[in-house]
Amino acid sequence: MKYDLNQIILADCMDGDRWAKLRKGSYFNCLDCGSVFWRRPHAIKNGDNKFCSRECYFKWQKGKRKSPYNKDQSGDKNPNWKGGINPINANIRSSNKFKQWRSEVFKRDNWTCQKCGARSKKNKYVRIEAHHIKPFAKYPDLRFDVNNGITLCKKCHDKEPKGKCVYEI
């Protein structure tokens, strides 16, 4: 004999269940499969009263998700667009050409600080950075010249004057 679970649940809670008056919460219909399910007050307060199970939620959700990248909302069509104010400096430093320059400087200097000789070893990590000998802002034509770069550790790089002093190559 096959039983209809929804009928049993409703019959249990409506008149046959002697604890029904003490039980707090409510019954809801699942948005996906339509079955009746019961939720406690804290779940109702949190808004967890639309689906009887995670499986029903995922079935319902399928096809309703929108991609995080909407082409209609990119660039100047985005409501948060501020007129393309991203600094040129940031665009250059995140470019592939700059990353290639940086890795070539590291390779040439054997990933070793040229001031103090520090280098990452098995148990000791040393952060290295590529430093422009002639300032990045004052000499745009030398930005990607490998001879204008030197490998320094973080400590030595922090001691270097930033764009104020020009060194001869």
N, C-alpha and C positions, 0 to 999 in steps of 0.2 A: 504494500500500500504506500502510495506516494503522498507526502504531506506538503502542504503549502506553508513554508516557514513564515511568510508574512501574516497569514491568518493565525498561526499559533502564537506569534509574538503579540499581535494585537489582542487576541483573546486572553492571553496571560496577563497583559498589563491592564486591560480594561476592567475585567471583573473577577477573574480567577486568581489573581496574584494578591496574597494578603499583605505583601510588603510594598505594593504599588504606591500606597499613600506616603510611605516613609522615603521612598526613592526620589531623589531630586534629579532633575534633568528633563529632557524632552525627546520625543521621537521625530525623526525627519525622513524625507524621501530623498534617495540618492539621485543626483542630477544625471548620472550616466545610466545606471541599470534600473532605477526606479524602486529598488527594494527599500524597506523601512528599517531604520537603524536608530539606536538610542545613543545620546551623548550626555555626559555629565555637564554641570553648569560651567566649570572652568573651560571646557572645550567649546561650549557655546559662546562664552565670552571672548575667546580667542578667534572665533569665526570658523572653527573646524566642524561645521555642521552641513556641509554640502555633499560629501561623498562618504560612502560606507566603507571604502578601503582605498589603499594606495593604488591598487590595480585600476579601480574605477577612475580615480583622479588622473592617472597617466593615460588611460584610454581617452578620456574626455579632453585632456590637454593636447594630445597629438593633433597636429595640424593647426592648433590655435596659436602656437608660439610664433613670434615674428623674429626675424634674424636681427642680431644686435647691430648690424651695419646696414643701414637703410640708405641706398644710393640717392633717394629723393631728398635726404636730409644732410648731404655732405657739402662742405665748402660754404659758399655764400648763401645757400638755401637753408642752412641750419639756423634756427632761431638764436643760438648762442654765438653766431658769427660776429667777430669784432673787427672786420675789415682786413684780415690777413696781417695781423700785427706780430706774427712770429719773427723774432729777430734773425737777421741773415746769419749771424754768428752761430746760432743754434742749428740752423739748417745745414751749414757747412760742417760743423763738428759731428753731426749725425749722418753725414753722407758716406757712401762707400769709398769715395776717393780719400777722405780724411782717415778712415779706418785702415785703408791700405797703406797710407803714409806712416801711420802710427806703428803698424806691424813691421814695416820695412826698417824703421828706426830701431825697434826692439831687436830684430834679427841681426842688424849690423853691429849693435852693441852687445850682442850675446845675452840679452835680458839681464844685464848687470848695470847698477848705478855707476855712472861715470865720475861721480865725485867721491863717494865713500867706498865703492866696490861691493855694496850689499847685493845679495842675490838670494832668491828663494832656495831653500834646501829641503831635505826630507822632512824635518820637524819644525822648520821655521819659515813662515810665509812673509815675504817682503813685497809690498805693493810698489810696482814700478809705473812711471808715467812718462809720456813723451813730452818733452819741453821744447818750445821754439826758441832758438838762440836769439834770432832777431824777432821782435814782437809780432804776433799774429795780426794785430790791428794795423800796425804801421807799415808792414811789408806784405801786402796781399799777394804779390807775385811770388813770394817765397813760402807761402803757406804749405805747399805740397812738395817742397824741395827737401829731399832726404838729408842733404848736407846742412840744412837749417834746423835739424832736430837732434836732440840728445836725450838719452835715457837717464832718468833720475828716479831715486826712490822717493816715497811720499815726504819723508822728513827733509831731504835735500831740496825737493821741489818747493816745499813751503817756505824755505829760506830764500829762495830766488826772488829778486825784484820782479814784480808783475808789470811788464810793459813800460817801465820807467827807464831802464838802462839798456843800452844797445851794445852787444858784444861783437867783436870782429870774428869772422870765421877763420 
